[in-house]
Amino acid sequence: MRISEREISAIAGFLHCSEYEFIQRFTRLRPQRDGLALQESSHGSCVFLEGKDCRINPVKPDQCAGFPNTWNFPGWREVCEAIPVMEED
């Protein structure tokens, strides 16, 4: 899950830690080496996922907040219980 500088600041504040500490503990360099992403747990899920709840829900990254409406991945319906929001006309 990619993460921006603005999101790093908001999440670090929410967790009551410095941005440096947050980056060291909860992020990794993206494969393209063009920014940071949230770490994954040993099961491959987001490090902030606790059961079905997001531990940082009030400040979760935009990419998380937009799922599955603004982005998703092939086969996501088989592995995720997210429900797309239908737009009203």
N, CA, C and O atoms as a MOPAC input file, in Angstrom:
PM7 MOZYME 1SCF
protein

 N      0.84300 1    -1.15200 1     0.00000 1
 C      0.00000 1     0.00000 1     0.00000 1
 C      0.89800 1     1.22700 1     0.00000 1
 O      1.58400 1     1.49100 1     0.98700 1
 N      0.90000 1     1.97500 1    -1.08900 1
 C      1.76500 1     3.16000 1    -1.15700 1
 C      1.30300 1     4.20700 1    -0.13700 1
 O      0.14200 1     4.23000 1     0.27400 1
 N      2.23000 1     5.05800 1     0.25100 1
 C      1.93900 1     6.04200 1     1.28000 1
 C      2.69400 1     7.34100 1     0.97500 1
 O      3.87200 1     7.31900 1     0.61700 1
 N      2.00200 1     8.46000 1     1.12200 1
 C      2.59200 1     9.76500 1     0.81500 1
 C      3.16300 1    10.42000 1     2.06900 1
 O      2.92700 1     9.95800 1     3.18600 1
 N      3.91400 1    11.49600 1     1.87300 1
 C      4.46900 1    12.24400 1     3.00500 1
 C      3.35700 1    12.77100 1     3.91100 1
 O      3.48600 1    12.72500 1     5.13400 1
 N      2.27900 1    13.26500 1     3.33300 1
 C      1.14800 1    13.77600 1     4.11500 1
 C      0.54300 1    12.66400 1     4.96200 1
 O      0.20600 1    12.87300 1     6.12700 1
 N      0.41000 1    11.48900 1     4.37100 1
 C     -0.16000 1    10.35300 1     5.09900 1
 C      0.77000 1     9.87300 1     6.20700 1
 O      0.30900 1     9.48100 1     7.27900 1
 N      2.06900 1     9.90100 1     5.95800 1
 C      3.04700 1     9.53000 1     6.98100 1
 C      2.88700 1    10.43400 1     8.19600 1
 O      2.85600 1     9.95700 1     9.33100 1
 N      2.78700 1    11.72100 1     7.96000 1
 C      2.63200 1    12.68500 1     9.05100 1
 C      1.35700 1    12.42600 1     9.84300 1
 O      1.37600 1    12.43300 1    11.07400 1
 N      0.25500 1    12.19800 1     9.14400 1
 C     -1.03300 1    11.97900 1     9.81700 1
 C     -1.02200 1    10.67700 1    10.62400 1
 O     -1.49800 1    10.64700 1    11.75900 1
 N     -0.48800 1     9.61700 1    10.05100 1
 C     -0.48600 1     8.32900 1    10.74700 1
 C      0.46500 1     8.37200 1    11.94600 1
 O      0.13000 1     7.87400 1    13.02100 1
 N      1.64100 1     8.96200 1    11.76600 1
 C      2.58600 1     9.07200 1    12.88300 1
 C      1.94700 1     9.83700 1    14.04100 1
 O      2.07000 1     9.42800 1    15.19600 1
 N      1.27400 1    10.93100 1    13.74300 1
 C      0.59200 1    11.68900 1    14.79000 1
 C     -0.48000 1    10.86400 1    15.47500 1
 O     -0.61400 1    10.90300 1    16.69800 1
 N     -1.24200 1    10.12000 1    14.69500 1
 C     -2.29500 1     9.27600 1    15.24300 1
 C     -1.72000 1     8.20200 1    16.16900 1
 O     -2.32900 1     7.86000 1    17.18300 1
 N     -0.54300 1     7.67200 1    15.81400 1
 C      0.10900 1     6.62800 1    16.60700 1
 C      0.98200 1     7.18900 1    17.72500 1
 O      1.58500 1     6.43400 1    18.48800 1
 N      1.04600 1     8.52100 1    17.81900 1
 C      1.85300 1     9.19500 1    18.84800 1
 C      3.32900 1     8.80200 1    18.76800 1
 O      3.95900 1     8.48500 1    19.77700 1
 N      3.86000 1     8.82900 1    17.55200 1
 C      5.28100 1     8.56600 1    17.37100 1
 C      5.83200 1     9.57500 1    16.36900 1
 O      5.06900 1    10.26700 1    15.69400 1
 N      7.15000 1     9.65600 1    16.27500 1
 C      7.75500 1    10.56600 1    15.30800 1
 C      7.60500 1     9.98300 1    13.90100 1
 O      7.38900 1     8.78300 1    13.73500 1
 N      7.72200 1    10.83600 1    12.90800 1
 C      7.66900 1    10.35600 1    11.52900 1
 C      8.81600 1     9.37900 1    11.27100 1
 O      8.63600 1     8.36900 1    10.59100 1
 N      9.98200 1     9.68200 1    11.81100 1
 C     11.13900 1     8.79800 1    11.64300 1
 C     10.83500 1     7.40700 1    12.21400 1
 O     11.07900 1     6.39600 1    11.55600 1
 N     10.30400 1     7.36200 1    13.43600 1
 C      9.98100 1     6.07700 1    14.05900 1
 C      8.93100 1     5.32000 1    13.23600 1
 O      9.04800 1     4.11300 1    13.02200 1
 N      7.91200 1     6.04100 1    12.78200 1
 C      6.87800 1     5.40300 1    11.96400 1
 C      7.48800 1     4.79300 1    10.70400 1
 O      7.20700 1     3.64300 1    10.36800 1
 N      8.31700 1     5.56000 1    10.01500 1
 C      8.93200 1     5.07600 1     8.77300 1
 C      9.77700 1     3.83600 1     9.04400 1
 O      9.71000 1     2.86500 1     8.29100 1
 N     10.56700 1     3.86100 1    10.10700 1
 C     11.43100 1     2.72700 1    10.43000 1
 C     10.64100 1     1.47100 1    10.80100 1
 O     11.03100 1     0.36500 1    10.42800 1
 N      9.55300 1     1.62800 1    11.51700 1
 C      8.79100 1     0.48400 1    12.02100 1
 C      7.73500 1    -0.05400 1    11.06000 1
 O      7.47400 1    -1.25700 1    11.03400 1
 N      7.12400 1     0.83500 1    10.26600 1
 C      5.92500 1     0.42900 1     9.53500 1
 C      5.97400 1     0.59400 1     8.01600 1
 O      4.97300 1     0.33900 1     7.34600 1
 N      7.10900 1     1.01400 1     7.45700 1
 C      7.16000 1     1.19100 1     6.00300 1
 C      8.34000 1     0.42600 1     5.39900 1
 O      9.24400 1    -0.03700 1     6.09500 1
 N      8.28400 1     0.31900 1     4.08900 1
 C      9.36200 1    -0.29300 1     3.31900 1
 C      9.50400 1     0.49500 1     2.02100 1
 O      8.58300 1     1.21000 1     1.62500 1
 N     10.62800 1     0.37100 1     1.37200 1
 C     10.83400 1     0.99900 1     0.07500 1
 C     10.03000 1     0.25400 1    -0.97000 1
 O     10.05400 1    -0.97600 1    -1.01500 1
 N      9.31800 1     0.98700 1    -1.81000 1
 C      8.53000 1     0.33600 1    -2.86600 1
 C      9.45900 1    -0.34500 1    -3.86400 1
 O     10.60200 1     0.08300 1    -4.02500 1
 N      8.98800 1    -1.40700 1    -4.54400 1
 C      9.83200 1    -2.14100 1    -5.49000 1
 C     10.44100 1    -1.25300 1    -6.58100 1
 O     11.56100 1    -1.50000 1    -7.02800 1
 N      9.71000 1    -0.22800 1    -7.00500 1
 C     10.21200 1     0.67100 1    -8.04800 1
 C     11.19200 1     1.69800 1    -7.48700 1
 O     11.77100 1     2.49200 1    -8.22800 1
 N     11.36800 1     1.66800 1    -6.14900 1
 C     12.25400 1     2.58800 1    -5.43200 1
 C     11.83600 1     4.04400 1    -5.63600 1
 O     12.67300 1     4.94500 1    -5.67700 1
 N     10.51200 1     4.25600 1    -5.76500 1
 C      9.99400 1     5.60500 1    -6.00600 1
 C      9.14400 1     6.12200 1    -4.84800 1
 O      8.35500 1     7.05000 1    -5.02800 1
 N      9.29300 1     5.54100 1    -3.68200 1
 C      8.53400 1     5.98600 1    -2.52900 1
 C      8.40500 1     4.87300 1    -1.51000 1
 O      9.03100 1     3.82000 1    -1.63200 1
 N      7.58500 1     5.12000 1    -0.50600 1
 C      7.38900 1     4.15400 1     0.57100 1
 C      6.02900 1     3.48900 1     0.48500 1
 O      5.08600 1     4.02600 1    -0.09600 1
 N      5.95200 1     2.30800 1     1.07700 1
 C      4.70000 1     1.55400 1     1.17900 1
 C      4.59800 1     1.02700 1     2.60200 1
 O      5.60500 1     0.87700 1     3.29300 1
 N      3.37600 1     0.74800 1     3.03300 1
 C      3.18800 1     0.15800 1     4.34900 1
 C      3.72000 1    -1.27100 1     4.35300 1
 O      3.60500 1    -1.98700 1     3.35800 1
 N      4.29100 1    -1.67100 1     5.45500 1
 C      4.76400 1    -3.04000 1     5.63100 1
 C      3.58100 1    -3.99400 1     5.58800 1
 O      2.43500 1    -3.59000 1     5.79000 1
 N      3.86100 1    -5.23100 1     5.33000 1
 C      2.84600 1    -6.28400 1     5.37900 1
 C      3.13500 1    -7.19000 1     6.56900 1
 O      4.28100 1    -7.32200 1     7.00100 1
 N      2.08700 1    -7.80900 1     7.09000 1
 C      2.27000 1    -8.77400 1     8.17200 1
 C      2.84300 1   -10.06000 1     7.59600 1
 O      2.99700 1   -10.18000 1     6.38100 1
 N      3.15500 1   -11.00900 1     8.44600 1
 C      3.68700 1   -12.28800 1     7.97800 1
 C      2.67300 1   -13.05300 1     7.12000 1
 O      3.04900 1   -13.96500 1     6.38400 1
 N      1.38900 1   -12.68400 1     7.21200 1
 C      0.33700 1   -13.31900 1     6.41400 1
 C      0.09700 1   -12.60000 1     5.09400 1
 O     -0.72100 1   -13.04200 1     4.28800 1
 N      0.80400 1   -11.49500 1     4.86400 1
 C      0.66300 1   -10.75200 1     3.62500 1
 C     -0.35100 1    -9.62700 1     3.67500 1
 O     -0.51000 1    -8.89800 1     2.69500 1
 N     -1.04300 1    -9.46900 1     4.80000 1
 C     -2.01800 1    -8.38200 1     4.92200 1
 C     -1.32900 1    -7.12800 1     5.47000 1
 O     -0.17800 1    -7.18000 1     5.90200 1
 N     -2.01900 1    -6.04600 1     5.44800 1
 C     -1.49100 1    -4.78200 1     5.96400 1
 C     -1.13400 1    -4.93700 1     7.43600 1
 O     -1.85000 1    -5.59700 1     8.18900 1
 N     -0.04200 1    -4.33700 1     7.83600 1
 C      0.41300 1    -4.41600 1     9.21500 1
 C     -0.59600 1    -3.78800 1    10.18700 1
 O     -0.56000 1    -4.08000 1    11.38300 1
 N     -1.48500 1    -2.93900 1     9.69200 1
 C     -2.46800 1    -2.28700 1    10.55100 1
 C     -3.83800 1    -2.97300 1    10.53400 1
 O     -4.78200 1    -2.49100 1    11.16000 1
 N     -3.94400 1    -4.08000 1     9.83000 1
 C     -5.20000 1    -4.81000 1     9.80400 1
 C     -5.28200 1    -5.70800 1    11.03200 1
 O     -4.42200 1    -6.56200 1    11.24700 1
 N     -6.32100 1    -5.50900 1    11.83400 1
 C     -6.55300 1    -6.33100 1    13.02300 1
 C     -7.90900 1    -7.00500 1    12.85800 1
 O     -8.94800 1    -6.37800 1    13.06300 1
 N     -7.89800 1    -8.27800 1    12.48700 1
 C     -9.14000 1    -8.96800 1    12.16000 1
 C     -9.70000 1    -8.36100 1    10.88400 1
 O     -9.08000 1    -8.42700 1     9.82300 1
 N    -10.88500 1    -7.76700 1    11.00400 1
 C    -11.48300 1    -7.08600 1     9.85000 1
 C    -11.42100 1    -5.57200 1    10.00100 1
 O    -11.98400 1    -4.83800 1     9.18800 1
 N    -10.73300 1    -5.10400 1    11.04500 1
 C    -10.68900 1    -3.67400 1    11.34000 1
 C     -9.32700 1    -3.07800 1    11.04200 1
 O     -8.29600 1    -3.73600 1    11.18000 1
 N     -9.34300 1    -1.82300 1    10.63400 1
 C     -8.11900 1    -1.06800 1    10.38900 1
 C     -7.76000 1    -0.30400 1    11.65800 1
 O     -8.54700 1     0.50800 1    12.14600 1
 N     -6.57400 1    -0.56600 1    12.18600 1
 C     -6.12300 1     0.07500 1    13.41600 1
 C     -5.95300 1     1.58200 1    13.26100 1
 O     -6.01300 1     2.31500 1    14.24900 1
 N     -5.74100 1     2.05200 1    12.03600 1
 C     -5.53000 1     3.48100 1    11.78500 1
 C     -6.65300 1     4.06200 1    10.92500 1
 O     -6.43100 1     5.01500 1    10.17800 1
 N     -7.83900 1     3.50100 1    11.02600 1
 C     -8.95400 1     3.86700 1    10.15500 1
 C     -9.16700 1     5.38200 1    10.00100 1
 O     -9.36400 1     5.83400 1     8.87300 1
 N     -9.13900 1     6.18500 1    11.06800 1
 C     -9.38800 1     7.62200 1    10.89000 1
 C     -8.36100 1     8.32800 1     9.99600 1
 O     -8.64700 1     9.39000 1     9.44200 1
 N     -7.16500 1     7.74000 1     9.85600 1
 C     -6.11100 1     8.38000 1     9.06300 1
 C     -5.53400 1     7.43000 1     8.00700 1
 O     -4.41000 1     7.62800 1     7.54600 1
 N     -6.28900 1     6.41300 1     7.62600 1
 C     -5.76300 1     5.44200 1     6.67100 1
 C     -5.42700 1     6.11800 1     5.34500 1
 O     -6.05800 1     7.11000 1     4.98000 1
 N     -4.43800 1     5.58900 1     4.62100 1
 C     -4.02200 1     6.18000 1     3.34400 1
 C     -5.16600 1     6.26000 1     2.32700 1
 O     -6.10700 1     5.46800 1     2.36700 1
 N     -5.06500 1     7.21800 1     1.42900 1
 C     -6.07700 1     7.40600 1     0.38800 1
 C     -6.29700 1     6.13800 1    -0.41900 1
 O     -7.43100 1     5.81700 1    -0.77600 1
 N     -5.22200 1     5.41500 1    -0.71000 1
 C     -5.36100 1     4.18700 1    -1.49400 1
 C     -6.26200 1     3.19500 1    -0.76700 1
 O     -7.08700 1     2.53400 1    -1.39800 1
 N     -6.11600 1     3.08400 1     0.53900 1
 C     -6.97300 1     2.18400 1     1.32900 1
 C     -8.41500 1     2.68100 1     1.32600 1
 O     -9.35300 1     1.90900 1     1.12900 1
 N     -8.57200 1     3.96600 1     1.54500 1
 C     -9.91500 1     4.54800 1     1.63100 1
 C    -10.67700 1     4.39300 1     0.31300 1
 O    -11.90400 1     4.29600 1     0.31900 1
 N     -9.97000 1     4.36900 1    -0.80800 1
 C    -10.61700 1     4.27600 1    -2.10500 1
 C    -10.93500 1     2.87100 1    -2.56800 1
 O    -11.62700 1     2.69300 1    -3.57000 1
 N    -10.44400 1     1.87100 1    -1.85900 1
 C    -10.66100 1     0.48800 1    -2.28100 1
 C    -12.09700 1     0.06300 1    -1.99300 1
 O    -12.57000 1     0.35300 1    -0.89400 1
 N    -12.80400 1    -0.57600 1    -2.85600 1
 C    -12.44900 1    -1.03000 1    -4.19800 1
 C    -12.94900 1    -0.09100 1    -5.29500 1
 O    -12.90000 1    -0.43700 1    -6.47600 1
 N    -13.42900 1     1.09500 1    -4.91200 1
 C    -14.04300 1     1.98900 1    -5.89300 1
 C    -13.05400 1     2.72200 1    -6.79700 1
 O    -13.29400 1     2.83500 1    -7.99900 1
 N    -11.95500 1     3.21900 1    -6.24800 1
 C    -11.01900 1     3.96900 1    -7.07900 1
 C     -9.83800 1     3.12800 1    -7.53400 1
 O     -9.10000 1     3.53500 1    -8.43200 1
 N     -9.64700 1     1.96400 1    -6.92900 1
 C     -8.62500 1     1.01300 1    -7.38800 1
 C     -8.97100 1    -0.35900 1    -6.82300 1
 O     -9.63800 1    -0.46600 1    -5.79400 1
 N     -8.52400 1    -1.38000 1    -7.48600 1
 C     -8.64000 1    -2.75800 1    -7.00000 1
 C     -7.68000 1    -3.61500 1    -7.81600 1
 O     -6.89500 1    -3.08000 1    -8.59900 1
 N     -7.72600 1    -4.88700 1    -7.65300 1
 C     -6.79700 1    -5.77000 1    -8.35300 1
 C     -7.56500 1    -6.98300 1    -8.86200 1
 O     -8.61400 1    -7.32500 1    -8.31400 1
 N     -7.05600 1    -7.63500 1    -9.90200 1
 C     -7.73500 1    -8.81000 1   -10.43200 1
 C     -7.93400 1    -9.86600 1    -9.34400 1
 O     -6.99300 1   -10.22100 1    -8.63400 1
 N     -9.15300 1   -10.35900 1    -9.22200 1
 C     -9.46000 1   -11.39800 1    -8.25500 1
 C     -9.73900 1   -10.90300 1    -6.85000 1
 O     -9.86100 1   -11.70700 1    -5.92600 1
 N     -9.84500 1    -9.58200 1    -6.67000 1
 C    -10.01700 1    -9.04800 1    -5.31300 1
 C    -11.29000 1    -9.54800 1    -4.64400 1
 O    -11.32400 1    -9.69600 1    -3.42200 1
 N    -12.32200 1    -9.80900 1    -5.41200 1
 C    -13.58800 1   -10.26700 1    -4.81400 1
 C    -13.44800 1   -11.63700 1    -4.13900 1
 O    -14.20100 1   -11.95500 1    -3.21800 1
 N    -12.48700 1   -12.44400 1    -4.59500 1
 C    -12.29400 1   -13.76100 1    -4.00500 1
 C    -11.56200 1   -13.70700 1    -2.66300 1
 O    -11.67000 1   -14.63500 1    -1.86100 1
 N    -10.82000 1   -12.63100 1    -2.41500 1
 C    -10.00500 1   -12.56300 1    -1.19500 1
 C    -10.40100 1   -11.44000 1    -0.25100 1
 O     -9.80200 1   -11.28800 1     0.81400 1
 N    -11.39400 1   -10.65700 1    -0.62400 1
 C    -11.73700 1    -9.49200 1     0.17200 1
 C    -13.23800 1    -9.32900 1     0.28800 1
 O    -13.98200 1    -9.63700 1    -0.64300 1
 N    -13.68000 1    -8.84200 1     1.44100 1
 C    -15.09800 1    -8.64900 1     1.66000 1
 C    -15.55700 1    -7.21600 1     1.37800 1
 O    -16.69100 1    -6.86100 1     1.69900 1
 N    -14.69800 1    -6.39600 1     0.78600 1
 C    -15.07200 1    -5.01500 1     0.48400 1
 C    -16.26300 1    -4.99700 1    -0.46400 1
 O    -16.41000 1    -5.87100 1    -1.31900 1
 N    -17.09800 1    -3.99900 1    -0.29900 1
 C    -18.29300 1    -3.86500 1    -1.11600 1
 C    -18.21900 1    -2.54700 1    -1.87000 1
 O    -18.14100 1    -1.48600 1    -1.25100 1
 N    -18.24300 1    -2.60000 1    -3.20600 1
 C    -18.21300 1    -1.35700 1    -3.97100 1
 C    -19.43100 1    -0.48600 1    -3.65900 1
 O    -20.53300 1    -0.99400 1    -3.45300 1
 N    -19.22200 1     0.80700 1    -3.62800 1
 C    -20.31400 1     1.74100 1    -3.41300 1
 C    -20.87400 1     2.12900 1    -4.76800 1
 O    -20.14700 1     2.63000 1    -5.62500 1
 N    -22.16000 1     1.89900 1    -4.96400 1
 C    -22.78800 1     2.24800 1    -6.22400 1
 C    -23.14200 1     3.72900 1    -6.22500 1
 O    -23.70400 1     4.24400 1    -5.25800 1
 N    -22.80900 1     4.40500 1    -7.31600 1
 C    -23.13800 1     5.82200 1    -7.43100 1
 C    -24.60600 1     5.96700 1    -7.78100 1
 O    -25.14800 1     5.22700 1    -8.60200 1
 N    -25.23400 1     6.94000 1    -7.13800 1
 C    -26.63700 1     7.21800 1    -7.42500 1
 C    -26.70300 1     8.21900 1    -8.57000 1
 O    -25.87500 1     9.12500 1    -8.66700 1
 N    -27.69700 1     8.04700 1    -9.43600 1
 C    -27.84500 1     8.96600 1   -10.58500 1
 C    -28.51300 1    10.23600 1   -10.17300 1
 O    -28.72000 1    11.12200 1   -11.00200 1

